[in-house]
Amino acid sequence: MKNCVFKGVGTAIITPFDCGCVDYVAFGILIERQIRAGADAIIVLGTTGEPCTVSEFEREQIITYAIKKVNGKAKVIVGCGANNTALAQKHYVMAQKLGADGALIVTPYYNKCTQEGLIEHYSAISAVGDLPIIVYNVSARTGVNILPETMQKLCEIKNVCGVKEASGNIGQILEYFRLVGDKIAIYCGEDALNGIFMLLGGAGVISVASNIVPALVKKVCDLSKKSVEEMNKLQMNMQPLIRALFLEVNPIPAKAGLAYLGMCKNELRLPLTNMTDKNFDTLKAEIDKLMELENDCC
């Protein structure tokens, strides 16, 4: 297997805002909390980080701050995806120059390339640098699905060392493990399936839920190697919160949840809007149920 960037829990961290600007005080608090909880990687400017709404200047500042704040205590992986290959290349080069440990690159969205286009896209990005690449497959958001046979070909690209699989298609997930599980790291990108991925031999998870309960997500991964029964019990306890975190488009609920916990302001950039009161009440109730257990795990 190619060297994977990390094993365990990678948190797709939010980008906190305050009065239209990046809130670096809150960002630092969030990063410190992840490190205390044992997160193995911080994914900056993934989908959860609202990357499409930040300027190029903000992108550079966010990455620089995160790397400095983490200070080698976890891996820093930067979301570099775009539906413009040239822009993805630019972001990839920037991430490498600033000292990131890896790049998370989502499939092109909206213009919906073919399977051959996917191969050309990732090959072109890999050609401009040496940073390890984690391919990100989330067809529900992008409209493009990486078929297992295509993933086999992507594995041959020099810097591709992992895939974040978030299709939710169990049959496809099993094919990924069968065809490329011994070649690259496979990460769960669907929190509801974290336990299943770990039991299949996944390298880890790239999680939204770990924004709210990082220690519990970490424990699920650890228990997969010790006690399947305990892992399943904990995963089932978390399922209502996971459902609540996706009652509206990510990262709307995740940011609302962190604001409820007093860790940032509940400020999004358009076109994202605040969570409805009804859904927010549901989310708060599920957070309250798990906070004592989360604190006990820290």
C-alpha atoms as a printed R data frame, in Angstrom:
    type eleno elety resid chain resno       x      y       z
1   ATOM     1    CA   MET     A     1   0.000  0.000   0.000
2   ATOM     2    CA   LYS     A     2   1.164  3.534  -0.724
3   ATOM     3    CA   ASN     A     3   2.009  5.546   2.377
4   ATOM     4    CA   CYS     A     4  -1.243  6.933   3.771
5   ATOM     5    CA   VAL     A     5  -1.365 10.459   5.117
6   ATOM     6    CA   PHE     A     6  -2.975  9.431   8.400
7   ATOM     7    CA   LYS     A     7  -4.794  6.643  10.191
8   ATOM     8    CA   GLY     A     8  -7.682  7.238  12.563
9   ATOM     9    CA   VAL     A     9  -9.864 10.328  12.796
10  ATOM    10    CA   GLY     A    10  -9.627 13.269  10.441
11  ATOM    11    CA   THR     A    11 -11.995 16.112  11.284
12  ATOM    12    CA   ALA     A    12 -13.383 18.114   8.383
13  ATOM    13    CA   ILE     A    13 -13.284 21.291  10.413
14  ATOM    14    CA   ILE     A    14 -15.582 24.272   9.945
15  ATOM    15    CA   THR     A    15 -14.295 27.748   9.125
16  ATOM    16    CA   PRO     A    16 -15.646 30.131  11.789
17  ATOM    17    CA   PHE     A    17 -16.669 33.638  10.751
18  ATOM    18    CA   ASP     A    18 -17.375 36.798  12.713
19  ATOM    19    CA   CYS     A    19 -18.860 39.899  11.074
20  ATOM    20    CA   GLY     A    20 -17.876 38.628   7.637
21  ATOM    21    CA   CYS     A    21 -14.245 37.836   8.509
22  ATOM    22    CA   VAL     A    22 -12.510 34.593   9.468
23  ATOM    23    CA   ASP     A    23 -12.574 34.290  13.256
24  ATOM    24    CA   TYR     A    24  -9.080 33.081  14.076
25  ATOM    25    CA   VAL     A    25  -9.649 33.133  17.837
26  ATOM    26    CA   ALA     A    26 -12.514 30.659  17.448
27  ATOM    27    CA   PHE     A    27 -10.548 28.700  14.845
28  ATOM    28    CA   GLY     A    28  -7.715 28.260  17.311
29  ATOM    29    CA   ILE     A    29 -10.106 27.071  20.022
30  ATOM    30    CA   LEU     A    30 -11.631 24.522  17.645
31  ATOM    31    CA   ILE     A    31  -8.230 23.198  16.571
32  ATOM    32    CA   GLU     A    32  -7.020 22.904  20.165
33  ATOM    33    CA   ARG     A    33 -10.149 20.949  21.080
34  ATOM    34    CA   GLN     A    34  -9.541 18.520  18.232
35  ATOM    35    CA   ILE     A    35  -5.954 17.929  19.306
36  ATOM    36    CA   ARG     A    36  -6.969 17.359  22.945
37  ATOM    37    CA   ALA     A    37  -9.519 14.793  21.779
38  ATOM    38    CA   GLY     A    38  -6.837 12.892  19.860
39  ATOM    39    CA   ALA     A    39  -7.734 13.794  16.275
40  ATOM    40    CA   ASP     A    40  -5.143 12.394  13.901
41  ATOM    41    CA   ALA     A    41  -5.744 14.928  11.145
42  ATOM    42    CA   ILE     A    42  -7.413 18.282  10.608
43  ATOM    43    CA   ILE     A    43  -8.976 18.747   7.185
44  ATOM    44    CA   VAL     A    44  -9.025 22.457   6.387
45  ATOM    45    CA   LEU     A    45 -11.256 23.920   3.662
46  ATOM    46    CA   GLY     A    46 -13.014 20.691   2.880
47  ATOM    47    CA   THR     A    47 -16.711 20.974   2.079
48  ATOM    48    CA   THR     A    48 -17.408 21.602   5.770
49  ATOM    49    CA   GLY     A    49 -15.039 24.573   5.687
50  ATOM    50    CA   GLU     A    50 -17.088 26.503   3.076
51  ATOM    51    CA   PRO     A    51 -14.138 26.753   0.667
52  ATOM    52    CA   CYS     A    52 -16.185 28.109  -2.239
53  ATOM    53    CA   THR     A    53 -16.903 31.258  -0.229
54  ATOM    54    CA   VAL     A    54 -13.359 32.201   0.798
55  ATOM    55    CA   SER     A    55 -11.041 34.421  -1.229
56  ATOM    56    CA   GLU     A    56  -7.619 33.291  -2.387
57  ATOM    57    CA   PHE     A    57  -6.062 35.556   0.230
58  ATOM    58    CA   GLU     A    58  -8.240 34.035   2.956
59  ATOM    59    CA   ARG     A    59  -7.398 30.534   1.729
60  ATOM    60    CA   GLU     A    60  -3.683 31.163   2.154
61  ATOM    61    CA   GLN     A    61  -4.166 32.724   5.581
62  ATOM    62    CA   ILE     A    62  -6.446 29.910   6.815
63  ATOM    63    CA   ILE     A    63  -4.003 27.204   5.741
64  ATOM    64    CA   THR     A    64  -1.030 29.053   7.208
65  ATOM    65    CA   TYR     A    65  -2.790 29.578  10.521
66  ATOM    66    CA   ALA     A    66  -3.956 25.960  10.779
67  ATOM    67    CA   ILE     A    67  -0.503 24.534  10.113
68  ATOM    68    CA   LYS     A    68   1.083 26.830  12.669
69  ATOM    69    CA   LYS     A    69  -1.609 26.136  15.271
70  ATOM    70    CA   VAL     A    70  -1.510 22.364  14.842
71  ATOM    71    CA   ASN     A    71   2.282 22.523  15.128
72  ATOM    72    CA   GLY     A    72   2.876 18.923  14.111
73  ATOM    73    CA   LYS     A    73   0.444 17.449  16.670
74  ATOM    74    CA   ALA     A    74  -1.757 16.128  13.861
75  ATOM    75    CA   LYS     A    75  -1.646 16.045  10.086
76  ATOM    76    CA   VAL     A    76  -3.052 19.025   8.202
77  ATOM    77    CA   ILE     A    77  -4.855 18.160   4.986
78  ATOM    78    CA   VAL     A    78  -6.153 20.893   2.701
79  ATOM    79    CA   GLY     A    79  -9.228 20.731   0.501
80  ATOM    80    CA   CYS     A    80  -7.989 21.625  -2.976
81  ATOM    81    CA   GLY     A    81 -10.848 20.484  -5.199
82  ATOM    82    CA   ALA     A    82 -12.454 22.501  -7.970
83  ATOM    83    CA   ASN     A    83 -14.387 21.878 -11.152
84  ATOM    84    CA   ASN     A    84 -11.682 23.845 -12.946
85  ATOM    85    CA   THR     A    85  -8.570 21.670 -13.137
86  ATOM    86    CA   ALA     A    86  -6.272 24.688 -13.402
87  ATOM    87    CA   LEU     A    87  -7.705 26.143 -10.186
88  ATOM    88    CA   ALA     A    88  -7.353 22.786  -8.417
89  ATOM    89    CA   GLN     A    89  -3.717 22.710  -9.536
90  ATOM    90    CA   LYS     A    90  -3.190 26.201  -8.127
91  ATOM    91    CA   HIS     A    91  -4.692 25.229  -4.771
92  ATOM    92    CA   TYR     A    92  -2.652 22.031  -4.709
93  ATOM    93    CA   VAL     A    93   0.602 23.896  -5.311
94  ATOM    94    CA   MET     A    94  -0.332 26.437  -2.627
95  ATOM    95    CA   ALA     A    95  -1.050 23.710  -0.063
96  ATOM    96    CA   GLN     A    96   2.311 22.073  -0.733
97  ATOM    97    CA   LYS     A    97   4.184 25.370  -0.600
98  ATOM    98    CA   LEU     A    98   2.610 26.284   2.743
99  ATOM    99    CA   GLY     A    99   3.586 22.950   4.310
100 ATOM   100    CA   ALA     A   100   0.404 20.871   4.337
101 ATOM   101    CA   ASP     A   101   0.700 17.117   4.824
102 ATOM   102    CA   GLY     A   102  -1.801 16.193   2.138
103 ATOM   103    CA   ALA     A   103  -4.551 17.371  -0.189
104 ATOM   104    CA   LEU     A   104  -8.189 16.277  -0.237
105 ATOM   105    CA   ILE     A   105  -9.444 16.692  -3.796
106 ATOM   106    CA   VAL     A   106 -13.132 16.260  -4.553
107 ATOM   107    CA   THR     A   107 -14.304 15.181  -7.988
108 ATOM   108    CA   PRO     A   108 -15.216 18.026 -10.362
109 ATOM   109    CA   TYR     A   109 -18.779 19.163  -9.763
110 ATOM   110    CA   TYR     A   110 -21.524 20.669 -11.924
111 ATOM   111    CA   ASN     A   111 -19.783 20.210 -15.289
112 ATOM   112    CA   LYS     A   112 -19.783 16.445 -14.569
113 ATOM   113    CA   CYS     A   113 -16.834 14.941 -16.397
114 ATOM   114    CA   THR     A   114 -16.672 11.352 -17.633
115 ATOM   115    CA   GLN     A   115 -14.686  8.568 -15.945
116 ATOM   116    CA   GLU     A   116 -11.856  9.291 -18.374
117 ATOM   117    CA   GLY     A   117 -12.114 12.945 -17.406
118 ATOM   118    CA   LEU     A   118 -11.591 11.981 -13.767
119 ATOM   119    CA   ILE     A   119  -8.369 10.198 -14.648
120 ATOM   120    CA   GLU     A   120  -7.128 13.167 -16.668
121 ATOM   121    CA   HIS     A   121  -8.156 15.609 -13.914
122 ATOM   122    CA   TYR     A   122  -6.285 13.868 -11.106
123 ATOM   123    CA   SER     A   123  -3.303 13.110 -13.343
124 ATOM   124    CA   ALA     A   124  -2.981 16.787 -14.237
125 ATOM   125    CA   ILE     A   125  -3.127 17.850 -10.576
126 ATOM   126    CA   SER     A   126  -0.606 15.240  -9.478
127 ATOM   127    CA   ALA     A   127   1.797 16.347 -12.198
128 ATOM   128    CA   VAL     A   128   2.348 19.794 -10.656
129 ATOM   129    CA   GLY     A   129   3.470 18.664  -7.191
130 ATOM   130    CA   ASP     A   130   4.415 15.890  -4.797
131 ATOM   131    CA   LEU     A   131   1.833 16.306  -2.025
132 ATOM   132    CA   PRO     A   132  -0.099 13.118  -1.168
133 ATOM   133    CA   ILE     A   133  -3.605 13.179  -2.632
134 ATOM   134    CA   ILE     A   134  -6.782 11.794  -1.078
135 ATOM   135    CA   VAL     A   135  -9.450 11.527  -3.760
136 ATOM   136    CA   TYR     A   136 -12.924 12.500  -2.534
137 ATOM   137    CA   ASN     A   137 -15.979 10.718  -3.917
138 ATOM   138    CA   VAL     A   138 -19.310 12.269  -2.870
139 ATOM   139    CA   SER     A   139 -21.639 11.864  -5.817
140 ATOM   140    CA   ALA     A   140 -24.726 13.200  -4.017
141 ATOM   141    CA   ARG     A   141 -23.091 16.635  -3.929
142 ATOM   142    CA   THR     A   142 -21.044 16.618  -7.119
143 ATOM   143    CA   GLY     A   143 -23.151 14.590  -9.549
144 ATOM   144    CA   VAL     A   144 -20.044 12.545 -10.405
145 ATOM   145    CA   ASN     A   145 -19.341  9.056  -9.062
146 ATOM   146    CA   ILE     A   146 -15.971  7.331  -9.194
147 ATOM   147    CA   LEU     A   147 -16.623  3.772 -10.314
148 ATOM   148    CA   PRO     A   148 -14.520  1.084  -8.612
149 ATOM   149    CA   GLU     A   149 -12.783  0.267 -11.900
150 ATOM   150    CA   THR     A   150 -11.870  3.939 -12.296
151 ATOM   151    CA   MET     A   151 -10.533  4.007  -8.753
152 ATOM   152    CA   GLN     A   152  -8.185  1.193  -9.746
153 ATOM   153    CA   LYS     A   153  -6.753  3.433 -12.463
154 ATOM   154    CA   LEU     A   154  -6.536  6.447 -10.160
155 ATOM   155    CA   CYS     A   155  -4.394  4.341  -7.813
156 ATOM   156    CA   GLU     A   156  -1.735  4.266 -10.514
157 ATOM   157    CA   ILE     A   157  -1.304  8.056 -10.370
158 ATOM   158    CA   LYS     A   158   1.888  8.785  -8.454
159 ATOM   159    CA   ASN     A   159   0.552 10.919  -5.574
160 ATOM   160    CA   VAL     A   160  -2.851  9.300  -5.071
161 ATOM   161    CA   CYS     A   161  -2.599  7.475  -1.747
162 ATOM   162    CA   GLY     A   162  -6.159  7.462  -0.445
163 ATOM   163    CA   VAL     A   163  -9.850  7.906  -1.123
164 ATOM   164    CA   LYS     A   164 -12.598  9.423   0.988
165 ATOM   165    CA   GLU     A   165 -15.641  7.367   0.005
166 ATOM   166    CA   ALA     A   166 -18.959  9.077   0.728
167 ATOM   167    CA   SER     A   167 -21.299  7.573  -1.834
168 ATOM   168    CA   GLY     A   168 -23.187  5.596   0.798
169 ATOM   169    CA   ASN     A   169 -23.447  2.734  -1.700
170 ATOM   170    CA   ILE     A   170 -22.557 -0.390   0.268
171 ATOM   171    CA   GLY     A   171 -22.018 -2.487  -2.858
172 ATOM   172    CA   GLN     A   172 -19.594  0.079  -4.261
173 ATOM   173    CA   ILE     A   173 -17.827  0.422  -0.915
174 ATOM   174    CA   LEU     A   174 -17.205 -3.325  -0.839
175 ATOM   175    CA   GLU     A   175 -15.828 -3.180  -4.394
176 ATOM   176    CA   TYR     A   176 -13.472 -0.382  -3.379
177 ATOM   177    CA   PHE     A   177 -12.097 -2.535  -0.590
178 ATOM   178    CA   ARG     A   178 -11.863 -5.581  -2.861
179 ATOM   179    CA   LEU     A   179 -10.106 -3.810  -5.722
180 ATOM   180    CA   VAL     A   180  -7.913 -1.172  -4.043
181 ATOM   181    CA   GLY     A   181  -7.969 -1.871  -0.307
182 ATOM   182    CA   ASP     A   182  -4.412 -3.192  -0.426
183 ATOM   183    CA   LYS     A   183  -3.143 -0.304  -2.576
184 ATOM   184    CA   ILE     A   184  -4.392  2.898  -0.989
185 ATOM   185    CA   ALA     A   185  -5.978  4.079   2.260
186 ATOM   186    CA   ILE     A   186  -9.771  4.041   2.272
187 ATOM   187    CA   TYR     A   187 -11.477  6.583   4.543
188 ATOM   188    CA   CYS     A   188 -15.124  6.692   5.510
189 ATOM   189    CA   GLY     A   189 -16.791  9.922   4.427
190 ATOM   190    CA   GLU     A   190 -20.231  9.053   5.799
191 ATOM   191    CA   ASP     A   191 -20.392  9.264   9.599
192 ATOM   192    CA   ALA     A   192 -23.245  6.780   9.839
193 ATOM   193    CA   LEU     A   193 -20.944  4.127   8.350
194 ATOM   194    CA   ASN     A   194 -17.792  4.834  10.371
195 ATOM   195    CA   GLY     A   195 -17.922  1.559  12.280
196 ATOM   196    CA   ILE     A   196 -18.555 -0.487   9.140
197 ATOM   197    CA   PHE     A   197 -15.580  1.051   7.328
198 ATOM   198    CA   MET     A   198 -13.277  0.368  10.252
199 ATOM   199    CA   LEU     A   199 -14.362 -3.270  10.416
200 ATOM   200    CA   LEU     A   200 -13.733 -3.643   6.683
201 ATOM   201    CA   GLY     A   201 -10.156 -2.484   7.196
202 ATOM   202    CA   GLY     A   202 -10.522  1.224   6.526
203 ATOM   203    CA   ALA     A   203  -7.584  3.456   7.405
204 ATOM   204    CA   GLY     A   204  -9.880  5.851   9.226
205 ATOM   205    CA   VAL     A   205 -12.673  8.367   8.893
206 ATOM   206    CA   ILE     A   206 -12.978 11.917   7.608
207 ATOM   207    CA   SER     A   207 -15.767 13.126   9.805
208 ATOM   208    CA   VAL     A   208 -18.243 15.967  10.187
209 ATOM   209    CA   ALA     A   209 -19.595 14.604  13.477
210 ATOM   210    CA   SER     A   210 -16.153 14.880  15.063
211 ATOM   211    CA   ASN     A   211 -16.579 18.664  14.987
212 ATOM   212    CA   ILE     A   212 -19.119 18.133  17.774
213 ATOM   213    CA   VAL     A   213 -17.982 14.884  19.436
214 ATOM   214    CA   PRO     A   214 -14.334 14.325  18.437
215 ATOM   215    CA   ALA     A   215 -13.521 12.039  21.369
216 ATOM   216    CA   LEU     A   216 -16.481  9.747  20.629
217 ATOM   217    CA   VAL     A   217 -15.590  9.413  16.964
218 ATOM   218    CA   LYS     A   218 -12.012  8.661  17.988
219 ATOM   219    CA   LYS     A   219 -13.241  5.996  20.415
220 ATOM   220    CA   VAL     A   220 -15.304  4.286  17.692
221 ATOM   221    CA   CYS     A   221 -12.158  3.964  15.579
222 ATOM   222    CA   ASP     A   222 -10.106  2.680  18.509
223 ATOM   223    CA   LEU     A   223 -12.749  0.160  19.579
224 ATOM   224    CA   SER     A   224 -12.830 -1.378  16.104
225 ATOM   225    CA   LYS     A   225  -9.526 -3.031  16.990
226 ATOM   226    CA   LYS     A   226 -10.588 -4.083  20.498
227 ATOM   227    CA   SER     A   227 -14.294 -4.747  20.892
228 ATOM   228    CA   VAL     A   228 -16.786 -4.867  18.031
229 ATOM   229    CA   GLU     A   229 -19.672 -5.051  20.495
230 ATOM   230    CA   GLU     A   230 -18.626 -1.877  22.317
231 ATOM   231    CA   MET     A   231 -17.888 -0.112  19.037
232 ATOM   232    CA   ASN     A   232 -21.328 -0.930  17.662
233 ATOM   233    CA   LYS     A   233 -23.012  0.234  20.847
234 ATOM   234    CA   LEU     A   234 -21.199  3.574  20.752
235 ATOM   235    CA   GLN     A   235 -21.849  4.030  17.029
236 ATOM   236    CA   MET     A   236 -25.564  3.368  17.581
237 ATOM   237    CA   ASN     A   237 -25.640  5.908  20.412
238 ATOM   238    CA   MET     A   238 -24.226  8.485  18.006
239 ATOM   239    CA   GLN     A   239 -26.602  7.797  15.117
240 ATOM   240    CA   PRO     A   240 -29.336 10.265  16.209
241 ATOM   241    CA   LEU     A   241 -26.752 13.062  16.422
242 ATOM   242    CA   ILE     A   242 -25.350 12.101  13.026
243 ATOM   243    CA   ARG     A   243 -28.839 12.260  11.524
244 ATOM   244    CA   ALA     A   244 -29.385 15.665  13.128
245 ATOM   245    CA   LEU     A   245 -26.097 16.935  11.664
246 ATOM   246    CA   PHE     A   246 -27.471 16.265   8.199
247 ATOM   247    CA   LEU     A   247 -31.019 17.560   8.640
248 ATOM   248    CA   GLU     A   248 -29.835 20.474   6.517
249 ATOM   249    CA   VAL     A   249 -26.942 20.950   4.126
250 ATOM   250    CA   ASN     A   250 -23.516 20.470   5.710
251 ATOM   251    CA   PRO     A   251 -21.998 22.540   7.357
252 ATOM   252    CA   ILE     A   252 -25.147 24.386   8.487
253 ATOM   253    CA   PRO     A   253 -25.893 22.021  11.416
254 ATOM   254    CA   ALA     A   254 -22.245 21.497  12.374
255 ATOM   255    CA   LYS     A   255 -21.670 25.220  12.721
256 ATOM   256    CA   ALA     A   256 -24.952 25.657  14.595
257 ATOM   257    CA   GLY     A   257 -23.926 22.881  16.976
258 ATOM   258    CA   LEU     A   258 -20.536 24.410  17.694
259 ATOM   259    CA   ALA     A   259 -22.184 27.790  18.255
260 ATOM   260    CA   TYR     A   260 -24.549 26.101  20.721
261 ATOM   261    CA   LEU     A   261 -21.491 24.765  22.542
262 ATOM   262    CA   GLY     A   262 -20.118 28.309  22.702
263 ATOM   263    CA   MET     A   263 -17.112 27.692  20.455
264 ATOM   264    CA   CYS     A   264 -17.875 30.016  17.550
265 ATOM   265    CA   LYS     A   265 -20.552 32.272  16.141
266 ATOM   266    CA   ASN     A   266 -23.314 30.740  14.064
267 ATOM   267    CA   GLU     A   267 -22.295 32.720  10.996
268 ATOM   268    CA   LEU     A   268 -22.319 31.291   7.493
269 ATOM   269    CA   ARG     A   269 -21.628 32.797   4.118
270 ATOM   270    CA   LEU     A   270 -24.335 32.863   1.485
271 ATOM   271    CA   PRO     A   271 -25.804 30.874  -0.117
272 ATOM   272    CA   LEU     A   272 -25.824 28.927   3.165
273 ATOM   273    CA   THR     A   273 -28.375 30.131   5.714
274 ATOM   274    CA   ASN     A   274 -28.952 29.425   9.392
275 ATOM   275    CA   MET     A   275 -30.663 26.259  10.557
276 ATOM   276    CA   THR     A   276 -34.418 26.384  11.092
277 ATOM   277    CA   ASP     A   277 -35.579 26.614  14.693
278 ATOM   278    CA   LYS     A   278 -37.257 23.201  14.544
279 ATOM   279    CA   ASN     A   279 -34.155 21.419  13.257
280 ATOM   280    CA   PHE     A   280 -31.924 23.362  15.625
281 ATOM   281    CA   ASP     A   281 -34.011 22.201  18.594
282 ATOM   282    CA   THR     A   282 -33.569 18.596  17.429
283 ATOM   283    CA   LEU     A   283 -29.816 19.077  17.082
284 ATOM   284    CA   LYS     A   284 -29.452 20.681  20.509
285 ATOM   285    CA   ALA     A   285 -31.335 17.820  22.152
286 ATOM   286    CA   GLU     A   286 -29.034 15.227  20.565
287 ATOM   287    CA   ILE     A   287 -25.908 17.172  21.526
288 ATOM   288    CA   ASP     A   288 -27.101 17.393  25.126
289 ATOM   289    CA   LYS     A   289 -27.586 13.609  25.251
290 ATOM   290    CA   LEU     A   290 -23.966 12.942  24.258
291 ATOM   291    CA   MET     A   291 -21.977 15.725  25.942
292 ATOM   292    CA   GLU     A   292 -21.429 13.890  29.223
293 ATOM   293    CA   LEU     A   293 -20.193 10.819  27.367
294 ATOM   294    CA   GLU     A   294 -17.982 13.008  25.139
295 ATOM   295    CA   ASN     A   295 -16.440 14.743  28.139
296 ATOM   296    CA   ASP     A   296 -15.799 11.397  29.835
297 ATOM   297    CA   CYS     A   297 -13.799 10.263  26.782
298 ATOM   298    CA   CYS     A   298 -11.552 13.313  26.682
